């Protein structure tokens, strides 16, 4: 069995007054994991840094450009019986301007902006739900860890 880290996840959020909203993307019905709600996900290309992958995937899948960007202190993971390997996935967060339009790619059939509770409800995997919890915990306090994990872009 191998341990592989060739994927990323990125949670996109915007501020609407006092509220924070997360971007939820619904997978197209003709791709793997059809009709599943998710955050931005993608594969790391050869020689590419994980955070560069996340920024690229955000642009490709949503047309958005983050104004601030963080590495969340969480690594999502899962076991694939098909590949007999464990995938370790770094998780990122990106803040975008509230008025920026979303343009989804062919990978998704729809999108919606949701609050924390709805995002946790619609995400399928416990590690993804935990990433949302961590993001809101850190953003609600703008604590020191957020300063330490911010990636200047």
N, CA, C and O atoms as a GROMACS GRO file, in nm:
protein
  612
    1UNK      N    1   0.084  -0.119   0.000
    1UNK     CA    2   0.000   0.000   0.000
    1UNK      C    3   0.088   0.125   0.000
    1UNK      O    4   0.192   0.130   0.066
    2UNK      N    5   0.043   0.225  -0.076
    2UNK     CA    6   0.116   0.351  -0.086
    2UNK      C    7   0.039   0.463  -0.016
    2UNK      O    8  -0.081   0.454   0.006
    3UNK      N    9   0.113   0.568   0.017
    3UNK     CA   10   0.053   0.692   0.064
    3UNK      C   11   0.083   0.797  -0.042
    3UNK      O   12   0.199   0.818  -0.078
    4UNK      N   13  -0.022   0.862  -0.092
    4UNK     CA   14  -0.008   0.956  -0.203
    4UNK      C   15  -0.067   1.092  -0.163
    4UNK      O   16  -0.168   1.099  -0.093
    5UNK      N   17  -0.002   1.198  -0.208
    5UNK     CA   18  -0.055   1.333  -0.189
    5UNK      C   19  -0.050   1.405  -0.323
    5UNK      O   20   0.045   1.477  -0.353
    6UNK      N   21  -0.154   1.383  -0.404
    6UNK     CA   22  -0.157   1.445  -0.537
    6UNK      C   23  -0.289   1.518  -0.563
    6UNK      O   24  -0.323   1.546  -0.678
    7UNK      N   25  -0.362   1.548  -0.456
    7UNK     CA   26  -0.489   1.619  -0.466
    7UNK      C   27  -0.491   1.737  -0.369
    7UNK      O   28  -0.416   1.738  -0.271
    8UNK      N   29  -0.577   1.834  -0.395
    8UNK     CA   30  -0.598   1.946  -0.303
    8UNK      C   31  -0.749   1.971  -0.289
    8UNK      O   32  -0.828   1.932  -0.375
    9UNK      N   33  -0.786   2.036  -0.180
    9UNK     CA   34  -0.920   2.086  -0.159
    9UNK      C   35  -0.910   2.234  -0.122
    9UNK      O   36  -0.819   2.275  -0.050
   10UNK      N   37  -1.004   2.313  -0.173
   10UNK     CA   38  -1.003   2.457  -0.142
   10UNK      C   39  -1.145   2.504  -0.114
   10UNK      O   40  -1.235   2.488  -0.197
   11UNK      N   41  -1.164   2.560   0.004
   11UNK     CA   42  -1.293   2.617   0.043
   11UNK      C   43  -1.291   2.766   0.010
   11UNK      O   44  -1.205   2.840   0.057
   12UNK      N   45  -1.387   2.808  -0.070
   12UNK     CA   46  -1.399   2.949  -0.109
   12UNK      C   47  -1.509   3.012  -0.024
   12UNK      O   48  -1.617   2.956  -0.008
   13UNK      N   49  -1.480   3.130   0.032
   13UNK     CA   50  -1.581   3.200   0.109
   13UNK      C   51  -1.583   3.347   0.073
   13UNK      O   52  -1.488   3.403   0.018
   14UNK      N   53  -1.696   3.408   0.106
   14UNK     CA   54  -1.714   3.553   0.089
   14UNK      C   55  -1.783   3.607   0.213
   14UNK      O   56  -1.852   3.535   0.285
   15UNK      N   57  -1.764   3.735   0.235
   15UNK     CA   58  -1.828   3.803   0.348
   15UNK      C   59  -1.948   3.882   0.294
   15UNK      O   60  -1.935   3.963   0.203
   16UNK      N   61  -2.064   3.856   0.354
   16UNK     CA   62  -2.187   3.930   0.320
   16UNK      C   63  -2.234   3.996   0.448
   16UNK      O   64  -2.306   3.936   0.527
   17UNK      N   65  -2.192   4.121   0.468
   17UNK     CA   66  -2.221   4.189   0.593
   17UNK      C   67  -2.147   4.118   0.706
   17UNK      O   68  -2.025   4.105   0.702
   18UNK      N   69  -2.221   4.074   0.805
   18UNK     CA   70  -2.161   4.002   0.918
   18UNK      C   71  -2.150   3.851   0.891
   18UNK      O   72  -2.088   3.779   0.969
   19UNK      N   73  -2.210   3.805   0.782
   19UNK     CA   74  -2.214   3.662   0.753
   19UNK      C   75  -2.100   3.617   0.662
   19UNK      O   76  -2.050   3.694   0.579
   20UNK      N   77  -2.061   3.492   0.679
   20UNK     CA   78  -1.967   3.427   0.589
   20UNK      C   79  -2.043   3.322   0.509
   20UNK      O   80  -2.120   3.245   0.566
   21UNK      N   81  -2.021   3.320   0.380
   21UNK     CA   82  -2.085   3.221   0.293
   21UNK      C   83  -1.978   3.141   0.221
   21UNK      O   84  -1.876   3.195   0.178
   22UNK      N   85  -2.003   3.012   0.209
   22UNK     CA   86  -1.912   2.921   0.139
   22UNK      C   87  -1.969   2.885   0.004
   22UNK      O   88  -2.091   2.874  -0.013
   23UNK      N   89  -1.881   2.866  -0.093
   23UNK     CA   90  -1.924   2.824  -0.226
   23UNK      C   91  -1.932   2.672  -0.230
   23UNK      O   92  -1.833   2.602  -0.207
   24UNK      N   93  -2.051   2.622  -0.261
   24UNK     CA   94  -2.073   2.478  -0.278
   24UNK      C   95  -2.092   2.450  -0.426
   24UNK      O   96  -2.167   2.520  -0.494
   25UNK      N   97  -2.023   2.349  -0.476
   25UNK     CA   98  -2.027   2.311  -0.617
   25UNK      C   99  -2.085   2.171  -0.629
   25UNK      O  100  -2.044   2.080  -0.557
   26UNK      N  101  -2.179   2.153  -0.720
   26UNK     CA  102  -2.240   2.021  -0.742
   26UNK      C  103  -2.174   1.954  -0.862
   26UNK      O  104  -2.172   2.008  -0.973
   27UNK      N  105  -2.119   1.835  -0.839
   27UNK     CA  106  -2.051   1.761  -0.945
   27UNK      C  107  -2.148   1.730  -1.060
   27UNK      O  108  -2.266   1.701  -1.036
   28UNK      N  109  -2.098   1.736  -1.182
   28UNK     CA  110  -2.178   1.701  -1.299
   28UNK      C  111  -2.218   1.554  -1.291
   28UNK      O  112  -2.146   1.472  -1.233
   29UNK      N  113  -2.332   1.521  -1.350
   29UNK     CA  114  -2.382   1.384  -1.337
   29UNK      C  115  -2.312   1.283  -1.428
   29UNK      O  116  -2.337   1.163  -1.418
   30UNK      N  117  -2.224   1.331  -1.515
   30UNK     CA  118  -2.153   1.238  -1.604
   30UNK      C  119  -2.006   1.221  -1.566
   30UNK      O  120  -1.927   1.168  -1.644
   31UNK      N  121  -1.968   1.265  -1.446
   31UNK     CA  122  -1.832   1.250  -1.396
   31UNK      C  123  -1.831   1.161  -1.273
   31UNK      O  124  -1.936   1.123  -1.222
   32UNK      N  125  -1.710   1.128  -1.227
   32UNK     CA  126  -1.701   1.050  -1.104
   32UNK      C  127  -1.766   1.128  -0.989
   32UNK      O  128  -1.765   1.251  -0.989
   33UNK      N  129  -1.820   1.056  -0.894
   33UNK     CA  130  -1.893   1.116  -0.782
   33UNK      C  131  -2.004   1.209  -0.832
   33UNK      O  132  -2.010   1.326  -0.793
   34UNK      N  133  -2.093   1.157  -0.920
   34UNK     CA  134  -2.196   1.242  -0.979
   34UNK      C  135  -2.290   1.304  -0.876
   34UNK      O  136  -2.328   1.241  -0.777
   35UNK      N  137  -2.325   1.429  -0.902
   35UNK     CA  138  -2.423   1.505  -0.823
   35UNK      C  139  -2.384   1.526  -0.676
   35UNK      O  140  -2.469   1.558  -0.594
   36UNK      N  141  -2.259   1.507  -0.645
   36UNK     CA  142  -2.209   1.526  -0.509
   36UNK      C  143  -2.175   1.674  -0.489
   36UNK      O  144  -2.114   1.736  -0.576
   37UNK      N  145  -2.214   1.729  -0.374
   37UNK     CA  146  -2.176   1.866  -0.340
   37UNK      C  147  -2.035   1.865  -0.283
   37UNK      O  148  -1.998   1.776  -0.206
   38UNK      N  149  -1.956   1.964  -0.320
   38UNK     CA  150  -1.817   1.969  -0.275
   38UNK      C  151  -1.764   2.111  -0.279
   38UNK      O  152  -1.830   2.204  -0.324
   39UNK      N  153  -1.640   2.124  -0.230
   39UNK     CA  154  -1.563   2.246  -0.246
   39UNK      C  155  -1.480   2.228  -0.375
   39UNK      O  156  -1.496   2.128  -0.445
   40UNK      N  157  -1.394   2.322  -0.406
   40UNK     CA  158  -1.303   2.306  -0.519
   40UNK      C  159  -1.205   2.193  -0.487
   40UNK      O  160  -1.149   2.188  -0.378
   41UNK      N  161  -1.186   2.104  -0.583
   41UNK     CA  162  -1.090   1.995  -0.569
   41UNK      C  163  -1.009   1.985  -0.697
   41UNK      O  164  -1.053   2.032  -0.802
   42UNK      N  165  -0.893   1.925  -0.689
   42UNK     CA  166  -0.815   1.908  -0.811
   42UNK      C  167  -0.686   1.834  -0.788
   42UNK      O  168  -0.643   1.812  -0.675
   43UNK      N  169  -0.625   1.795  -0.900
   43UNK     CA  170  -0.502   1.719  -0.897
   43UNK      C  171  -0.379   1.806  -0.915
   43UNK      O  172  -0.378   1.900  -0.994
   44UNK      N  173  -0.275   1.771  -0.840
   44UNK     CA  174  -0.148   1.841  -0.848
   44UNK      C  175  -0.072   1.793  -0.972
   44UNK      O  176  -0.053   1.673  -0.991
   45UNK      N  177  -0.029   1.886  -1.054
   45UNK     CA  178   0.048   1.852  -1.173
   45UNK      C  179   0.195   1.832  -1.135
   45UNK      O  180   0.242   1.883  -1.033
   46UNK      N  181   0.267   1.756  -1.218
   46UNK     CA  182   0.409   1.730  -1.192
   46UNK      C  183   0.485   1.861  -1.170
   46UNK      O  184   0.476   1.953  -1.252
   47UNK      N  185   0.559   1.867  -1.060
   47UNK     CA  186   0.641   1.984  -1.031
   47UNK      C  187   0.565   2.102  -0.973
   47UNK      O  188   0.626   2.205  -0.943
   48UNK      N  189   0.435   2.090  -0.957
   48UNK     CA  190   0.353   2.200  -0.908
   48UNK      C  191   0.341   2.193  -0.756
   48UNK      O  192   0.326   2.084  -0.699
   49UNK      N  193   0.348   2.308  -0.690
   49UNK     CA  194   0.326   2.313  -0.546
   49UNK      C  195   0.177   2.303  -0.518
   49UNK      O  196   0.095   2.348  -0.598
   50UNK      N  197   0.142   2.243  -0.406
   50UNK     CA  198   0.001   2.220  -0.372
   50UNK      C  199  -0.079   2.350  -0.370
   50UNK      O  200  -0.192   2.354  -0.420
   51UNK      N  201  -0.024   2.457  -0.313
   51UNK     CA  202  -0.101   2.582  -0.305
   51UNK      C  203  -0.121   2.644  -0.442
   51UNK      O  204  -0.222   2.710  -0.466
   52UNK      N  205  -0.026   2.624  -0.532
   52UNK     CA  206  -0.042   2.673  -0.670
   52UNK      C  207  -0.153   2.593  -0.739
   52UNK      O  208  -0.231   2.650  -0.816
   53UNK      N  209  -0.158   2.464  -0.712
   53UNK     CA  210  -0.267   2.381  -0.766
   53UNK      C  211  -0.401   2.435  -0.720
   53UNK      O  212  -0.493   2.450  -0.800
   54UNK      N  213  -0.413   2.463  -0.590
   54UNK     CA  214  -0.540   2.513  -0.536
   54UNK      C  215  -0.581   2.644  -0.604
   54UNK      O  216  -0.698   2.660  -0.641
   55UNK      N  217  -0.488   2.735  -0.619
   55UNK     CA  218  -0.519   2.863  -0.686
   55UNK      C  219  -0.560   2.840  -0.832
   55UNK      O  220  -0.656   2.901  -0.880
   56UNK      N  221  -0.491   2.752  -0.901
   56UNK     CA  222  -0.524   2.720  -1.041
   56UNK      C  223  -0.663   2.658  -1.050
   56UNK      O  224  -0.743   2.696  -1.135
   57UNK      N  225  -0.691   2.562  -0.962
   57UNK     CA  226  -0.820   2.494  -0.964
   57UNK      C  227  -0.935   2.590  -0.931
   57UNK      O  228  -1.044   2.578  -0.988
   58UNK      N  229  -0.911   2.682  -0.840
   58UNK     CA  230  -1.013   2.783  -0.808
   58UNK      C  231  -1.049   2.862  -0.934
   58UNK      O  232  -1.166   2.881  -0.964
   59UNK      N  233  -0.947   2.906  -1.006
   59UNK     CA  234  -0.973   2.984  -1.128
   59UNK      C  235  -1.042   2.898  -1.235
   59UNK      O  236  -1.137   2.942  -1.298
   60UNK      N  237  -0.993   2.774  -1.253
   60UNK     CA  238  -1.050   2.686  -1.356
   60UNK      C  239  -1.194   2.646  -1.326
   60UNK      O  240  -1.277   2.644  -1.417
   61UNK      N  241  -1.225   2.615  -1.201
   61UNK     CA  242  -1.356   2.561  -1.166
   61UNK      C  243  -1.461   2.668  -1.135
   61UNK      O  244  -1.580   2.639  -1.140
   62UNK      N  245  -1.417   2.790  -1.103
   62UNK     CA  246  -1.513   2.894  -1.062
   62UNK      C  247  -1.496   3.027  -1.133
   62UNK      O  248  -1.587   3.110  -1.129
   63UNK      N  249  -1.382   3.050  -1.197
   63UNK     CA  250  -1.354   3.179  -1.257
   63UNK      C  251  -1.318   3.286  -1.156
   63UNK      O  252  -1.303   3.403  -1.192
   64UNK      N  253  -1.305   3.249  -1.030
   64UNK     CA  254  -1.277   3.346  -0.923
   64UNK      C  255  -1.128   3.361  -0.899
   64UNK      O  256  -1.050   3.269  -0.921
   65UNK      N  257  -1.090   3.480  -0.853
   65UNK     CA  258  -0.952   3.507  -0.811
   65UNK      C  259  -0.955   3.547  -0.664
   65UNK      O  260  -1.014   3.650  -0.630
   66UNK      N  261  -0.892   3.469  -0.578
   66UNK     CA  262  -0.892   3.502  -0.436
   66UNK      C  263  -0.821   3.634  -0.406
   66UNK      O  264  -0.726   3.672  -0.474
   67UNK      N  265  -0.871   3.703  -0.302
   67UNK     CA  266  -0.800   3.822  -0.255
   67UNK      C  267  -0.714   3.788  -0.134
   67UNK      O  268  -0.616   3.858  -0.107
   68UNK      N  269  -0.750   3.682  -0.061
   68UNK     CA  270  -0.667   3.630   0.049
   68UNK      C  271  -0.674   3.478   0.042
   68UNK      O  272  -0.769   3.420  -0.010
   69UNK      N  273  -0.569   3.414   0.096
   69UNK     CA  274  -0.555   3.270   0.076
   69UNK      C  275  -0.479   3.209   0.194
   69UNK      O  276  -0.381   3.266   0.240
   70UNK      N  277  -0.526   3.093   0.241
   70UNK     CA  278  -0.465   3.028   0.358
   70UNK      C  279  -0.448   2.878   0.334
   70UNK      O  280  -0.520   2.816   0.256
   71UNK      N  281  -0.354   2.823   0.404
   71UNK     CA  282  -0.342   2.679   0.421
   71UNK      C  283  -0.410   2.647   0.553
   71UNK      O  284  -0.368   2.696   0.658
   72UNK      N  285  -0.514   2.566   0.550
   72UNK     CA  286  -0.582   2.529   0.675
   72UNK      C  287  -0.501   2.422   0.747
   72UNK      O  288  -0.442   2.335   0.683
   73UNK      N  289  -0.499   2.427   0.879
   73UNK     CA  290  -0.424   2.327   0.956
   73UNK      C  291  -0.502   2.196   0.966
   73UNK      O  292  -0.538   2.150   1.074
   74UNK      N  293  -0.527   2.138   0.849
   74UNK     CA  294  -0.599   2.011   0.841
   74UNK      C  295  -0.556   1.939   0.714
   74UNK      O  296  -0.542   2.001   0.608
   75UNK      N  297  -0.536   1.811   0.725
   75UNK     CA  298  -0.507   1.727   0.609
   75UNK      C  299  -0.621   1.626   0.600
   75UNK      O  300  -0.640   1.544   0.689
   76UNK      N  301  -0.697   1.633   0.491
   76UNK     CA  302  -0.803   1.536   0.470
   76UNK      C  303  -0.738   1.408   0.418
   76UNK      O  304  -0.633   1.413   0.354
   77UNK      N  305  -0.799   1.295   0.445
   77UNK     CA  306  -0.742   1.169   0.398
   77UNK      C  307  -0.852   1.067   0.373
   77UNK      O  308  -0.959   1.073   0.432
   78UNK      N  309  -0.822   0.974   0.283
   78UNK     CA  310  -0.913   0.862   0.261
   78UNK      C  311  -0.835   0.745   0.200
   78UNK      O  312  -0.727   0.763   0.143
   79UNK      N  313  -0.892   0.628   0.215
   79UNK     CA  314  -0.832   0.506   0.160
   79UNK      C  315  -0.909   0.468   0.034
   79UNK      O  316  -1.032   0.467   0.035
   80UNK      N  317  -0.838   0.437  -0.073
   80UNK     CA  318  -0.897   0.390  -0.197
   80UNK      C  319  -0.867   0.242  -0.211
   80UNK      O  320  -0.752   0.203  -0.228
   81UNK      N  321  -0.971   0.159  -0.204
   81UNK     CA  322  -0.951   0.015  -0.220
   81UNK      C  323  -0.914  -0.018  -0.365
   81UNK      O  324  -0.842  -0.114  -0.391
   82UNK      N  325  -0.965   0.062  -0.459
   82UNK     CA  326  -0.934   0.041  -0.600
   82UNK      C  327  -0.784   0.055  -0.627
   82UNK      O  328  -0.726  -0.024  -0.702
   83UNK      N  329  -0.722   0.155  -0.565
   83UNK     CA  330  -0.579   0.182  -0.583
   83UNK      C  331  -0.493   0.122  -0.472
   83UNK      O  332  -0.370   0.118  -0.483
   84UNK      N  333  -0.557   0.074  -0.366
   84UNK     CA  334  -0.489   0.027  -0.246
   84UNK      C  335  -0.387   0.129  -0.197
   84UNK      O  336  -0.270   0.099  -0.177
   85UNK      N  337  -0.436   0.251  -0.178
   85UNK     CA  338  -0.348   0.356  -0.126
   85UNK      C  339  -0.428   0.454  -0.042
   85UNK      O  340  -0.550   0.465  -0.053
   86UNK      N  341  -0.354   0.525   0.040
   86UNK     CA  342  -0.412   0.630   0.124
   86UNK      C  343  -0.377   0.763   0.058
   86UNK      O  344  -0.261   0.790   0.026
   87UNK      N  345  -0.478   0.846   0.040
   87UNK     CA  346  -0.459   0.979  -0.016
   87UNK      C  347  -0.457   1.081   0.099
   87UNK      O  348  -0.546   1.081   0.184
   88UNK      N  349  -0.356   1.166   0.100
   88UNK     CA  350  -0.342   1.275   0.196
   88UNK      C  351  -0.362   1.406   0.120
   88UNK      O  352  -0.290   1.434   0.024
   89UNK      N  353  -0.460   1.485   0.163
   89UNK     CA  354  -0.503   1.601   0.084
   89UNK      C  355  -0.489   1.730   0.165
   89UNK      O  356  -0.562   1.750   0.262
   90UNK      N  357  -0.396   1.818   0.126
   90UNK     CA  358  -0.389   1.949   0.193
   90UNK      C  359  -0.515   2.030   0.162
   90UNK      O  360  -0.572   2.020   0.054
   91UNK      N  361  -0.556   2.110   0.260
   91UNK     CA  362  -0.679   2.187   0.250
   91UNK      C  363  -0.646   2.336   0.258
   91UNK      O  364  -0.568   2.380   0.342
   92UNK      N  365  -0.708   2.412   0.168
   92UNK     CA  366  -0.684   2.556   0.160
   92UNK      C  367  -0.816   2.631   0.173
   92UNK      O  368  -0.924   2.574   0.156
   93UNK      N  369  -0.807   2.760   0.204
   93UNK     CA  370  -0.923   2.848   0.210
   93UNK      C  371  -0.891   2.974   0.132
   93UNK      O  372  -0.779   3.025   0.136
   94UNK      N  373  -0.992   3.024   0.060
   94UNK     CA  374  -0.974   3.143  -0.022
   94UNK      C  375  -1.090   3.238   0.001
   94UNK      O  376  -1.207   3.199  -0.006
   95UNK      N  377  -1.057   3.364   0.027
   95UNK     CA  378  -1.160   3.468   0.036
   95UNK      C  379  -1.169   3.540  -0.097
   95UNK      O  380  -1.068   3.579  -0.156
   96UNK      N  381  -1.294   3.558  -0.144
   96UNK     CA  382  -1.316   3.631  -0.268
   96UNK      C  383  -1.406   3.750  -0.239
   96UNK      O  384  -1.471   3.756  -0.135
   97UNK      N  385  -1.409   3.844  -0.331
   97UNK     CA  386  -1.498   3.959  -0.318
   97UNK      C  387  -1.643   3.912  -0.331
   97UNK      O  388  -1.674   3.827  -0.414
   98UNK      N  389  -1.730   3.967  -0.248
   98UNK     CA  390  -1.869   3.923  -0.244
   98UNK      C  391  -1.941   3.940  -0.377
   98UNK      O  392  -2.030   3.862  -0.410
   99UNK      N  393  -1.903   4.040  -0.453
   99UNK     CA  394  -1.974   4.068  -0.578
   99UNK      C  395  -1.916   3.996  -0.700
   99UNK      O  396  -1.972   4.006  -0.809
  100UNK      N  397  -1.805   3.924  -0.683
  100UNK     CA  398  -1.743   3.855  -0.797
  100UNK      C  399  -1.834   3.745  -0.851
  100UNK      O  400  -1.886   3.664  -0.774
  101UNK      N  401  -1.855   3.742  -0.984
  101UNK     CA  402  -1.942   3.639  -1.042
  101UNK      C  403  -1.872   3.503  -1.049
  101UNK      O  404  -1.752   3.495  -1.074
  102UNK      N  405  -1.950   3.397  -1.027
  102UNK     CA  406  -1.899   3.260  -1.036
  102UNK      C  407  -1.931   3.206  -1.174
  102UNK      O  408  -2.044   3.216  -1.222
  103UNK      N  409  -1.830   3.148  -1.238
  103UNK     CA  410  -1.847   3.081  -1.366
  103UNK      C  411  -1.797   2.938  -1.350
  103UNK      O  412  -1.676   2.914  -1.348
  104UNK      N  413  -1.891   2.843  -1.340
  104UNK     CA  414  -1.849   2.705  -1.314
  104UNK      C  415  -1.801   2.637  -1.442
  104UNK      O  416  -1.841   2.673  -1.552
  105UNK      N  417  -1.714   2.539  -1.423
  105UNK     CA  418  -1.659   2.463  -1.534
  105UNK      C  419  -1.749   2.343  -1.564
  105UNK      O  420  -1.850   2.322  -1.496
  106UNK      N  421  -1.711   2.263  -1.665
  106UNK     CA  422  -1.786   2.144  -1.704
  106UNK      C  423  -1.793   2.040  -1.592
  106UNK      O  424  -1.877   1.950  -1.595
  107UNK      N  425  -1.704   2.052  -1.494
  107UNK     CA  426  -1.701   1.954  -1.385
  107UNK      C  427  -1.821   1.966  -1.292
  107UNK      O  428  -1.850   1.874  -1.216
  108UNK      N  429  -1.892   2.079  -1.299
  108UNK     CA  430  -2.003   2.104  -1.208
  108UNK      C  431  -2.128   2.144  -1.285
  108UNK      O  432  -2.120   2.203  -1.393
  109UNK      N  433  -2.244   2.109  -1.228
  109UNK     CA  434  -2.370   2.142  -1.292
  109UNK      C  435  -2.437   2.264  -1.230
  109UNK      O  436  -2.520   2.328  -1.294
  110UNK      N  437  -2.402   2.295  -1.106
  110UNK     CA  438  -2.459   2.413  -1.040
  110UNK      C  439  -2.373   2.451  -0.920
  110UNK      O  440  -2.283   2.378  -0.878
  111UNK      N  441  -2.403   2.569  -0.867
  111UNK     CA  442  -2.334   2.616  -0.747
  111UNK      C  443  -2.432   2.693  -0.661
  111UNK      O  444  -2.538   2.735  -0.708
  112UNK      N  445  -2.397   2.710  -0.535
  112UNK     CA  446  -2.474   2.796  -0.447
  112UNK      C  447  -2.384   2.843  -0.334
  112UNK      O  448  -2.289   2.775  -0.295
  113UNK      N  449  -2.417   2.960  -0.281
  113UNK     CA  450  -2.350   3.014  -0.164
  113UNK      C  451  -2.431   2.972  -0.043
  113UNK      O  452  -2.552   2.992  -0.038
  114UNK      N  453  -2.364   2.912   0.055
  114UNK     CA  454  -2.434   2.858   0.172
  114UNK      C  455  -2.362   2.898   0.300
  114UNK      O  456  -2.245   2.936   0.297
  115UNK      N  457  -2.432   2.888   0.410
  115UNK     CA  458  -2.373   2.911   0.541
  115UNK      C  459  -2.302   2.786   0.591
  115UNK      O  460  -2.306   2.680   0.528
  116UNK      N  461  -2.238   2.800   0.703
  116UNK     CA  462  -2.161   2.690   0.763
  116UNK      C  463  -2.245   2.564   0.782
  116UNK      O  464  -2.204   2.456   0.742
  117UNK      N  465  -2.361   2.577   0.843
  117UNK     CA  466  -2.442   2.460   0.875
  117UNK      C  467  -2.485   2.384   0.750
  117UNK      O  468  -2.479   2.261   0.746
  118UNK      N  469  -2.527   2.457   0.647
  118UNK     CA  470  -2.569   2.389   0.525
  118UNK      C  471  -2.451   2.321   0.456
  118UNK      O  472  -2.464   2.210   0.404
  119UNK      N  473  -2.336   2.387   0.456
  119UNK     CA  474  -2.218   2.326   0.393
  119UNK      C  475  -2.182   2.196   0.463
  119UNK      O  476  -2.153   2.095   0.398
  120UNK      N  477  -2.183   2.198   0.595
  120UNK     CA  478  -2.152   2.076   0.670
  120UNK      C  479  -2.254   1.967   0.640
  120UNK      O  480  -2.220   1.849   0.631
  121UNK      N  481  -2.379   2.007   0.623
  121UNK     CA  482  -2.485   1.910   0.595
  121UNK      C  483  -2.470   1.846   0.457
  121UNK      O  484  -2.494   1.726   0.442
  122UNK      N  485  -2.431   1.923   0.356
  122UNK     CA  486  -2.428   1.869   0.219
  122UNK      C  487  -2.296   1.803   0.181
  122UNK      O  488  -2.292   1.724   0.087
  123UNK      N  489  -2.188   1.834   0.252
  123UNK     CA  490  -2.060   1.767   0.221
  123UNK      C  491  -2.069   1.621   0.265
  123UNK      O  492  -2.123   1.591   0.372
  124UNK      N  493  -2.017   1.529   0.183
  124UNK     CA  494  -2.034   1.387   0.213
  124UNK      C  495  -1.934   1.328   0.313
  124UNK      O  496  -1.968   1.234   0.384
  125UNK      N  497  -1.813   1.381   0.320
  125UNK     CA  498  -1.707   1.315   0.394
  125UNK      C  499  -1.675   1.388   0.525
  125UNK      O  500  -1.671   1.511   0.528
  126UNK      N  501  -1.653   1.312   0.632
  126UNK     CA  502  -1.623   1.374   0.763
  126UNK      C  503  -1.503   1.470   0.761
  126UNK      O  504  -1.507   1.574   0.826
  127UNK      N  505  -1.398   1.436   0.687
  127UNK     CA  506  -1.281   1.524   0.682
  127UNK      C  507  -1.313   1.658   0.619
  127UNK      O  508  -1.259   1.760   0.661
  128UNK      N  509  -1.401   1.659   0.518
  128UNK     CA  510  -1.442   1.784   0.456
  128UNK      C  511  -1.524   1.868   0.552
  128UNK      O  512  -1.508   1.990   0.558
  129UNK      N  513  -1.613   1.803   0.626
  129UNK     CA  514  -1.695   1.872   0.725
  129UNK      C  515  -1.605   1.934   0.832
  129UNK      O  516  -1.627   2.047   0.875
  130UNK      N  517  -1.502   1.859   0.874
  130UNK     CA  518  -1.410   1.908   0.976
  130UNK      C  519  -1.334   2.032   0.925
  130UNK      O  520  -1.309   2.125   1.002
  131UNK      N  521  -1.298   2.032   0.798
  131UNK     CA  522  -1.229   2.148   0.741
  131UNK      C  523  -1.316   2.273   0.750
  131UNK      O  524  -1.265   2.382   0.776
  132UNK      N  525  -1.446   2.259   0.728
  132UNK     CA  526  -1.538   2.373   0.739
  132UNK      C  527  -1.542   2.422   0.884
  132UNK      O  528  -1.539   2.543   0.909
  133UNK      N  529  -1.549   2.329   0.978
  133UNK     CA  530  -1.548   2.366   1.120
  133UNK      C  531  -1.422   2.445   1.154
  133UNK      O  532  -1.428   2.548   1.221
  134UNK      N  533  -1.307   2.395   1.108
  134UNK     CA  534  -1.179   2.462   1.135
  134UNK      C  535  -1.177   2.602   1.073
  134UNK      O  536  -1.136   2.698   1.138
  135UNK      N  537  -1.222   2.612   0.949
  135UNK     CA  538  -1.223   2.742   0.882
  135UNK      C  539  -1.306   2.844   0.961
  135UNK      O  540  -1.261   2.956   0.983
  136UNK      N  541  -1.425   2.805   1.002
  136UNK     CA  542  -1.510   2.899   1.076
  136UNK      C  543  -1.455   2.930   1.214
  136UNK      O  544  -1.467   3.042   1.263
  137UNK      N  545  -1.395   2.831   1.277
  137UNK     CA  546  -1.334   2.853   1.408
  137UNK      C  547  -1.223   2.958   1.396
  137UNK      O  548  -1.213   3.048   1.480
  138UNK      N  549  -1.143   2.947   1.295
  138UNK     CA  550  -1.031   3.039   1.278
  138UNK      C  551  -1.076   3.176   1.230
  138UNK      O  552  -1.022   3.278   1.274
  139UNK      N  553  -1.174   3.180   1.140
  139UNK     CA  554  -1.220   3.309   1.088
  139UNK      C  555  -1.300   3.386   1.192
  139UNK      O  556  -1.295   3.509   1.194
  140UNK      N  557  -1.373   3.316   1.276
  140UNK     CA  558  -1.455   3.387   1.374
  140UNK      C  559  -1.371   3.464   1.474
  140UNK      O  560  -1.416   3.562   1.532
  141UNK      N  561  -1.249   3.420   1.492
  141UNK     CA  562  -1.160   3.487   1.587
  141UNK      C  563  -1.048   3.565   1.518
  141UNK      O  564  -0.977   3.642   1.583
  142UNK      N  565  -1.034   3.544   1.386
  142UNK     CA  566  -0.917   3.599   1.315
  142UNK      C  567  -0.793   3.577   1.401
  142UNK      O  568  -0.714   3.668   1.424
  143UNK      N  569  -0.779   3.454   1.448
  143UNK     CA  570  -0.674   3.425   1.546
  143UNK      C  571  -0.535   3.420   1.484
  143UNK      O  572  -0.517   3.432   1.363
  144UNK      N  573  -0.439   3.401   1.570
  144UNK     CA  574  -0.298   3.404   1.530
  144UNK      C  575  -0.263   3.298   1.426
  144UNK      O  576  -0.179   3.321   1.340
  145UNK      N  577  -0.328   3.182   1.435
  145UNK     CA  578  -0.298   3.076   1.339
  145UNK      C  579  -0.330   3.121   1.197
  145UNK      O  580  -0.257   3.089   1.103
  146UNK      N  581  -0.439   3.196   1.180
  146UNK     CA  582  -0.474   3.245   1.047
  146UNK      C  583  -0.365   3.337   0.993
  146UNK      O  584  -0.337   3.336   0.873
  147UNK      N  585  -0.304   3.414   1.080
  147UNK     CA  586  -0.193   3.500   1.036
  147UNK      C  587  -0.073   3.415   0.994
  147UNK      O  588  -0.005   3.446   0.897
  148UNK      N  589  -0.050   3.310   1.069
  148UNK     CA  590   0.066   3.223   1.041
  148UNK      C  591   0.047   3.137   0.916
  148UNK      O  592   0.144   3.102   0.849
  149UNK      N  593  -0.078   3.103   0.885
  149UNK     CA  594  -0.103   3.013   0.772
  149UNK      C  595  -0.145   3.086   0.644
  149UNK      O  596  -0.170   3.022   0.541
  150UNK      N  597  -0.152   3.219   0.650
  150UNK     CA  598  -0.188   3.293   0.529
  150UNK      C  599  -0.074   3.285   0.428
  150UNK      O  600   0.043   3.299   0.463
  151UNK      N  601  -0.112   3.262   0.304
  151UNK     CA  602  -0.017   3.256   0.193
  151UNK      C  603  -0.035   3.383   0.111
  151UNK      O  604  -0.143   3.409   0.059
  152UNK      N  605   0.069   3.461   0.100
  152UNK     CA  606   0.062   3.586   0.024
  152UNK      C  607   0.054   3.554  -0.125
  152UNK      O  608   0.136   3.479  -0.178
  153UNK      N  609  -0.046   3.611  -0.190
  153UNK     CA  610  -0.064   3.585  -0.333
  153UNK      C  611  -0.064   3.714  -0.412
  153UNK      O  612  -0.078   3.712  -0.534
   0.00000   0.00000   0.00000
